[in-house]
Amino acid sequence: MSVVAIIPARGGSKGVPRKNVRRVGGVPLIARAVHAARAAALIDLVAVSTDDAEIAAVARAAGAVIVDRPADLSGDTAGSESAVLHALDALEAAGEHIETIVFVQATSPFIDPTDLDEAVRMLRVDGYDSVFAAFETYGFLWRRTVDGHAAAINHDATHRPRRQDRDPHYLETGAFYAFDAAGFRRARHRFFGRTGIVVVPERTAIEIDDADQLAVASAIAPLVSPAEAIGVDAVVTDFDGVHTDDSAIIDADGGESVRVSRSDGMGVALLRSAGIPLLILSTEVHSIVRARAEKLRVPVLHGIDDKAAALRAWAAEHGVDLARTAYLGNDVNDLPAMELVGWPVAVADARPEVRAAARVVLDRPGGAGAVRELADRVLAARR
């Protein structure tokens, strides 16, 4: 293995507790980093250095090998370089031959695999010793002096040229670095020798160090992350607001009816024909839920207050891998169940909290073809 991605991910985090397993776009940060590195064509192996069992389990499930990080390299004062050096030693002791290291940060959720490939190419072809990710900025930077006055850093404050008349500066994103392994051993630092810049889009450059940045990343994930094929082995849905438009018609006697989509019914039929296990999981206790489930020939659990517990029990009983399960929801009572699955999905008109927690936000609203859209995307991933 000549090119190895190393992702340090310790369990402790002060700014955002359990940061490396927090989800952005429905995917844990550590899993997003592993997926990006594994998708890069020029990276041969992806390793995660961690002291935390949960991080290790999530990273291993995403396809990484795990390097156990010792306690003396896991504290708040431990530098990332020390973790990378330890992982390099451990991998080489296990028999790996490493020429190039791509150091990836799990706190940057929007890494493009092609940018990682460009970093390796710049080392291998262009002759750089180390490279890093940065984006162009034309911002006027200032600092505050000891007496509190403002002082210009990268410009002359008395001259304000137009953007097109200025040379850009480059702001380091912290997303990834790449370097020659032997040179890194000698320098014991990520910057050495001839250093180059991999220019990345500014929209992908967010780095999560606090709760506000995590919220921003979750909000923009559907816009920044490319659409994914929904590769799952089971589908679970809520009922109200998913199979329906979340409204009801009440007659004078208190009778209740809802509106459903025939196209959703066809989507369910197609999933059944493909042999994909299905479940409707609903808090609602009305008989209309069971009637619709019987019509669709789908098992139903309704009158459920704890959807997460019910989902776990159903998955265990039927041998369903929740990491390979999609859950389609629309409201806050769906969030605990969405946290359990590998593919939390939201209808287009879901609550903002639900859209933020989703790995995929559908184009269709509840009761208007959302279930069919999910079915089509699940079946497309199998072709």
C-alpha positions as CSV (number, residue, x, y, z in Angstrom):
1,M,0.0,0.0,0.0
2,S,1.9,3.1,-1.2
3,V,-0.8,5.8,-0.5
4,V,-2.5,5.7,2.8
5,A,-5.1,8.1,4.2
6,I,-4.8,8.5,8.0
7,I,-7.7,10.1,9.8
8,P,-7.1,11.0,13.5
9,A,-10.3,10.9,15.5
10,R,-10.1,10.9,19.3
11,G,-13.1,10.5,21.5
12,G,-12.8,13.6,23.6
13,S,-14.1,16.9,22.3
14,K,-14.8,20.0,24.3
15,G,-16.5,22.3,21.7
16,V,-18.9,19.7,20.4
17,P,-19.1,16.6,22.6
18,R,-18.8,13.3,20.7
19,K,-18.0,15.4,17.6
20,N,-16.6,12.7,15.4
21,V,-19.7,10.6,15.5
22,R,-22.2,13.6,15.2
23,R,-24.1,13.5,12.0
24,V,-24.0,15.9,9.1
25,G,-26.5,15.1,6.3
26,G,-27.5,12.0,8.2
27,V,-23.9,10.6,8.2
28,P,-21.5,10.5,11.1
29,L,-18.5,12.9,10.5
30,I,-16.0,10.0,10.8
31,A,-17.9,8.0,8.2
32,R,-18.0,11.0,5.8
33,A,-14.2,11.2,6.0
34,V,-13.8,7.5,5.4
35,H,-16.2,7.5,2.5
36,A,-14.4,10.5,0.9
37,A,-10.9,8.9,1.2
38,R,-12.1,5.5,0.0
39,A,-13.7,7.1,-3.0
40,A,-10.4,8.7,-4.1
41,A,-8.9,6.6,-6.9
42,L,-5.3,7.1,-5.8
43,I,-5.7,6.2,-2.1
44,D,-4.9,2.5,-1.4
45,L,-5.8,2.2,2.2
46,V,-7.8,4.2,4.8
47,A,-6.9,4.1,8.4
48,V,-8.6,5.7,11.4
49,S,-6.5,6.4,14.5
50,T,-8.8,6.5,17.6
51,D,-9.0,5.8,21.3
52,D,-12.8,5.5,21.2
53,A,-14.8,2.2,20.7
54,E,-17.8,3.9,19.1
55,I,-15.7,5.9,16.6
56,A,-13.8,2.7,15.8
57,A,-17.0,0.8,15.1
58,V,-18.5,3.5,12.9
59,A,-15.2,3.9,11.0
60,R,-14.8,0.1,10.5
61,A,-18.3,-0.2,9.2
62,A,-17.5,2.6,6.7
63,G,-14.5,0.6,5.4
64,A,-11.5,1.8,7.4
65,V,-8.9,-0.2,9.2
66,I,-8.4,0.9,12.9
67,V,-5.2,1.9,14.6
68,D,-5.7,1.9,18.4
69,R,-4.5,5.3,19.6
70,P,-2.7,5.2,23.0
71,A,-3.9,7.3,25.9
72,D,-0.8,9.6,25.9
73,L,-1.7,10.7,22.4
74,S,-5.4,11.2,23.1
75,G,-5.5,14.2,25.4
76,D,-6.4,17.8,24.6
77,T,-2.8,18.8,24.2
78,A,-1.8,15.9,21.9
79,G,-0.9,17.2,18.4
80,S,-2.3,15.7,15.2
81,E,1.2,15.0,13.9
82,S,1.9,12.7,16.8
83,A,-1.2,10.7,16.0
84,V,-0.2,10.4,12.3
85,L,3.3,9.4,13.2
86,H,2.0,6.7,15.6
87,A,-0.4,5.4,12.9
88,L,2.4,5.3,10.4
89,D,4.6,3.3,12.8
90,A,1.7,0.9,13.5
91,L,0.8,0.4,9.9
92,E,4.4,-0.2,8.8
93,A,4.9,-2.6,11.7
94,A,1.8,-4.5,10.4
95,G,3.6,-4.9,7.0
96,E,2.3,-1.9,5.0
97,H,4.7,-0.1,2.7
98,I,3.8,3.6,2.8
99,E,5.3,6.2,0.5
100,T,2.6,8.9,0.6
101,I,0.3,10.0,3.5
102,V,-3.0,11.8,3.0
103,F,-3.9,13.3,6.4
104,V,-7.7,13.8,6.5
105,Q,-9.6,15.7,9.1
106,A,-13.1,14.2,10.1
107,T,-14.2,17.7,11.1
108,S,-14.4,18.8,7.5
109,P,-17.6,17.1,6.2
110,F,-17.5,18.1,2.5
111,I,-14.2,16.7,1.2
112,D,-14.3,15.9,-2.5
113,P,-12.5,12.7,-3.4
114,T,-11.2,14.3,-6.6
115,D,-9.4,16.9,-4.5
116,L,-7.7,14.1,-2.5
117,D,-6.5,12.6,-5.8
118,E,-5.2,16.0,-6.9
119,A,-3.2,16.2,-3.7
120,V,-1.6,12.8,-4.5
121,R,-1.0,13.8,-8.1
122,M,0.8,17.0,-7.0
123,L,3.2,14.9,-4.9
124,R,3.8,12.2,-7.4
125,V,3.8,14.2,-10.7
126,D,4.6,17.8,-9.8
127,G,7.3,17.1,-7.3
128,Y,5.9,18.7,-4.2
129,D,6.9,17.4,-0.8
130,S,3.7,18.5,1.0
131,V,0.4,20.0,0.0
132,F,-2.7,21.3,1.7
133,A,-6.3,22.3,1.0
134,A,-7.1,26.0,0.8
135,F,-9.6,28.3,-1.0
136,E,-9.0,31.6,-2.7
137,T,-9.9,34.7,-0.8
138,Y,-9.8,38.3,-1.8
139,G,-10.8,39.5,1.7
140,F,-9.1,42.4,3.3
141,L,-7.6,41.1,6.5
142,W,-6.9,43.1,9.6
143,R,-5.4,42.5,13.1
144,R,-5.9,44.3,16.4
145,T,-2.8,45.9,17.8
146,V,-1.8,45.8,21.5
147,D,-3.4,49.2,22.0
148,G,-6.6,48.1,20.3
149,H,-6.1,49.8,17.0
150,A,-6.8,48.1,13.6
151,A,-3.8,47.4,11.4
152,A,-4.0,46.1,7.8
153,I,-2.4,42.7,7.2
154,N,-2.6,41.8,3.5
155,H,-3.2,45.2,1.9
156,D,-2.5,48.9,2.0
157,A,-5.4,50.5,3.9
158,T,-5.1,53.7,1.8
159,H,-5.5,51.9,-1.5
160,R,-8.6,49.8,-2.3
161,P,-8.1,48.1,-5.7
162,R,-10.9,46.2,-7.4
163,R,-11.1,42.5,-6.9
164,Q,-10.0,41.9,-10.5
165,D,-6.9,44.0,-10.0
166,R,-5.8,42.0,-6.9
167,D,-4.0,38.7,-6.5
168,P,-5.8,36.2,-4.3
169,H,-4.6,34.9,-1.0
170,Y,-5.3,31.3,0.1
171,L,-7.0,30.4,3.4
172,E,-6.1,26.9,4.7
173,T,-9.3,24.8,5.3
174,G,-7.9,22.2,7.6
175,A,-9.7,19.5,5.6
176,F,-6.7,17.5,4.4
177,Y,-2.9,17.5,3.9
178,A,-0.7,15.2,1.9
179,F,3.0,14.6,2.1
180,D,5.8,12.2,1.4
181,A,6.0,9.7,4.2
182,A,9.8,9.7,4.6
183,G,10.0,13.5,4.5
184,F,7.3,13.6,7.2
185,R,9.3,11.3,9.4
186,R,12.3,13.6,9.2
187,A,10.4,16.9,9.6
188,R,7.8,15.5,12.1
189,H,5.5,18.2,10.8
190,R,2.9,18.5,8.0
191,F,4.6,21.4,6.1
192,F,8.1,20.8,4.8
193,G,10.1,21.0,1.6
194,R,8.4,22.3,-1.5
195,T,4.8,23.0,-0.4
196,G,1.8,23.3,-2.7
197,I,-1.8,24.3,-2.5
198,V,-4.8,22.2,-3.6
199,V,-7.4,24.9,-4.3
200,V,-10.9,23.8,-3.2
201,P,-14.3,25.5,-3.5
202,E,-15.1,27.8,-0.6
203,R,-18.5,26.2,-0.2
204,T,-16.8,23.0,0.9
205,A,-14.4,24.6,3.3
206,I,-16.4,24.6,6.5
207,E,-14.5,23.1,9.5
208,I,-16.5,22.1,12.6
209,D,-15.1,23.3,15.9
210,D,-18.3,24.4,17.6
211,A,-22.0,23.9,17.7
212,D,-22.8,26.8,15.4
213,Q,-20.5,25.4,12.7
214,L,-22.1,21.9,13.1
215,A,-25.6,23.5,12.6
216,V,-24.4,25.4,9.5
217,A,-22.9,22.2,8.0
218,S,-26.1,20.3,8.7
219,A,-28.2,23.1,7.0
220,I,-26.1,23.2,3.9
221,A,-25.4,19.5,3.5
222,P,-28.2,18.9,1.0
223,L,-26.8,21.7,-1.2
224,V,-23.1,20.8,-1.0
225,S,-23.2,17.0,-0.9
226,P,-24.0,15.2,-4.2
227,A,-27.1,13.1,-4.4
228,E,-26.4,9.5,-3.4
229,A,-27.9,6.3,-4.6
230,I,-29.9,4.9,-1.7
231,G,-28.3,1.5,-1.3
232,V,-30.3,-0.3,1.4
233,D,-31.8,-3.7,2.2
234,A,-34.9,-2.6,4.1
235,V,-37.2,0.4,4.2
236,V,-39.2,1.7,7.2
237,T,-41.6,4.6,7.0
238,D,-43.7,6.8,9.2
239,F,-47.4,7.1,8.2
240,D,-48.9,10.5,8.8
241,G,-47.0,13.1,6.8
242,V,-45.3,10.5,4.8
243,H,-48.0,8.3,3.2
244,T,-50.4,11.2,3.8
245,D,-50.1,15.0,3.5
246,D,-50.4,15.2,7.3
247,S,-54.0,16.5,7.2
248,A,-57.3,14.7,7.9
249,I,-60.9,15.2,7.0
250,I,-63.3,15.0,10.0
251,D,-67.0,14.5,9.3
252,A,-69.9,15.6,11.6
253,D,-69.8,12.3,13.5
254,G,-66.1,12.5,14.2
255,G,-65.2,10.0,11.4
256,E,-61.7,10.6,10.0
257,S,-60.3,10.1,6.5
258,V,-56.9,10.9,4.9
259,R,-55.6,11.3,1.4
260,V,-52.9,9.0,0.0
261,S,-51.1,8.7,-3.3
262,R,-51.6,5.8,-5.7
263,S,-48.1,6.3,-6.9
264,D,-46.8,5.6,-3.4
265,G,-48.8,2.4,-3.5
266,M,-47.0,1.4,-6.7
267,G,-43.7,2.2,-5.1
268,V,-44.4,-0.1,-2.2
269,A,-45.5,-2.8,-4.6
270,L,-42.2,-2.5,-6.5
271,L,-40.2,-2.8,-3.3
272,R,-42.2,-5.8,-2.2
273,S,-41.5,-7.4,-5.6
274,A,-37.8,-6.8,-5.2
275,G,-37.9,-8.7,-1.9
276,I,-37.0,-5.6,0.2
277,P,-38.4,-5.9,3.8
278,L,-40.8,-3.1,4.6
279,L,-42.4,-1.7,7.8
280,I,-44.8,1.1,8.6
281,L,-44.0,2.5,12.1
282,S,-46.5,5.0,13.4
283,T,-47.4,6.8,16.6
284,E,-51.0,7.1,15.3
285,V,-53.5,4.5,16.7
286,H,-56.3,5.1,14.2
287,S,-57.6,2.1,12.4
288,I,-57.0,3.9,9.1
289,V,-53.2,3.2,9.5
290,R,-53.8,-0.6,9.7
291,A,-56.3,-0.5,6.9
292,R,-53.8,1.3,4.6
293,A,-51.0,-1.1,5.6
294,E,-53.2,-4.1,4.8
295,K,-54.1,-2.6,1.5
296,L,-50.3,-2.2,0.7
297,R,-49.6,-5.7,2.2
298,V,-46.9,-4.1,4.5
299,P,-46.4,-5.0,8.2
300,V,-47.4,-2.2,10.6
301,L,-46.6,-1.2,14.1
302,H,-48.8,1.6,15.2
303,G,-49.6,3.3,18.5
304,I,-45.9,3.3,19.1
305,D,-44.5,6.0,21.5
306,D,-40.9,4.8,21.4
307,K,-40.1,4.4,17.7
308,A,-36.4,3.7,18.3
309,A,-37.1,0.8,20.6
310,A,-39.7,-0.6,18.3
311,L,-37.4,-0.3,15.3
312,R,-34.5,-2.0,17.2
313,A,-36.8,-4.9,18.2
314,W,-38.2,-5.3,14.7
315,A,-34.7,-5.3,13.1
316,A,-33.4,-7.9,15.6
317,E,-36.4,-10.2,15.1
318,H,-36.1,-10.1,11.3
319,G,-32.3,-10.0,11.0
320,V,-32.3,-6.5,9.5
321,D,-29.1,-4.5,9.5
322,L,-30.0,-1.0,10.6
323,A,-26.9,0.4,8.9
324,R,-28.5,-0.8,5.6
325,T,-31.9,0.5,6.4
326,A,-33.7,3.6,5.2
327,Y,-36.2,5.3,7.5
328,L,-38.5,7.9,5.9
329,G,-39.9,10.5,8.4
330,N,-41.3,14.0,8.6
331,D,-41.6,15.1,12.2
332,V,-39.6,15.3,15.4
333,N,-40.9,12.0,16.8
334,D,-39.1,10.3,13.9
335,L,-35.7,11.7,15.0
336,P,-34.8,8.9,17.4
337,A,-35.5,6.2,14.8
338,M,-33.6,8.2,12.1
339,E,-30.5,8.2,14.4
340,L,-30.4,4.4,14.4
341,V,-30.3,3.8,10.6
342,G,-27.7,4.3,8.0
343,W,-30.1,6.1,5.7
344,P,-32.3,8.7,7.5
345,V,-34.5,10.2,4.8
346,A,-36.9,13.2,5.0
347,V,-39.9,14.1,2.9
348,A,-39.6,17.5,1.2
349,D,-42.0,19.2,3.6
350,A,-40.5,17.7,6.8
351,R,-39.8,19.8,9.9
352,P,-36.5,21.7,9.7
353,E,-35.0,19.5,12.4
354,V,-35.8,16.4,10.4
355,R,-34.4,17.8,7.2
356,A,-31.2,18.7,9.0
357,A,-30.9,15.1,10.4
358,A,-31.6,13.5,7.0
359,R,-28.9,11.9,4.8
360,V,-31.3,12.5,1.9
361,V,-34.1,15.1,1.6
362,L,-36.6,14.0,-1.1
363,D,-38.1,16.3,-3.7
364,R,-41.6,15.1,-3.1
365,P,-43.7,16.1,0.0
366,G,-45.6,13.6,2.1
367,G,-48.7,12.2,0.5
368,A,-47.6,13.3,-2.9
369,G,-45.2,10.7,-4.1
370,A,-42.5,10.8,-1.5
371,V,-42.7,7.0,-0.8
372,R,-42.6,6.3,-4.6
373,E,-39.5,8.6,-4.9
374,L,-37.7,6.7,-2.2
375,A,-38.7,3.4,-3.8
376,D,-37.4,4.5,-7.2
377,R,-34.1,5.6,-5.7
378,V,-33.7,2.4,-3.7
379,L,-34.4,0.2,-6.7
380,A,-32.1,2.3,-8.9
381,A,-29.2,1.6,-6.6
382,R,-29.7,-2.1,-7.2
383,R,-29.4,-1.9,-11.0
